[in-house]
């Protein structure tokens, strides 16, 4: 069927149009498509390229971050169970810290890459991005004011994890609560208190942190003896006990330095106090202090040095006389004016007033 037959079968055009005008419009449309198809093609290819690059870059960065986190966890597990692992590495702490850091980095990378790609796609469509960016800025400011506590908690948690201020297994004093860290989150930190309670501490509320498990700890023992004791003998007894302790396990590992006798910490009329300190493994100071007290007490007893609070030794067969043994117990009858004494006074016989 030819074009002339189709035109003959078609209804006659109305008074407002003609066949020539329709042909002219079709030609204009075809020309417009022919003129702009290259622009459409380039725009489509540009959008496809932007999306492909963004997806590929996001995948590569997330994969690299995941491999980095896995490598950190494997290195922590490799030293677990060794002396170095017991001193410096906590596997659970390293795992939670690495997972938290990895999650934050992956989320930030995805947001930056996909957000930039979306803006580039909108720019490829010749869309003015200035009003959109201004609206996003206003929304961000409003969200910041409305959820400032949540943002503060999140940012504080991120910096706490990145700076490794504390981790799982550490004993910390966070001001609002203290105890052992059992979980570190981006918004809340969980602490196990001394009595077993669990404290949920918001990271934004922590103004200062005292970590008792980092670096090293100090064990301090005060030895109180009589002021008449020979200080040199006291020093020798304490030093001998400390040297024996540093050569025995597990104290040789927990002591990170020699036990030092600092000297007299206080001198009173009836006592004097000798201060003893030692640098220990983090979190082991209390156990070292107890063992030091035990050994120092035994060493002083062996040297014949009596500590304050110990009763003086007595010879066999001697007994101290009780000075109150010969004293009678106080009695209410000792006073003539007491009710008990007046009650026991004989009643005098009545006087006969009738004279015969």
Secondary structure, 3 states (H helix, E strand, C coil): CCHHHHHHHCCCCCCCCCHHHHHHHHHHHHHHHHHHHHHHHHHHHHHHHHHHHHHHHHHHHHHHHHHHHHHHHHHHHHCCCCHHHHHHCCHHHHHHHHHHHHHHHHHHHHHHHHHHHHHHHHHHCCCCCHHHHHHHHHHHHHHHHHCHHHHHHHHHHHHHHHCCCCCCCCEEECCCCEEEEEEECCCEEEEECCCCCEEEEEHHHCCCCEECCCCCEEEEEEEEECCCCCHHHHHHHHHHHHHHHHCCCCHHHHECCCCEEEEEEEECCCCEEEEEEEEECCCCHHHHHHHHHHHHHHHHHHCCCCECCCCCCCCCCCCCCCCCCCCCCCCHHHCCCCHHHHHHCCCCCCCCCCCC
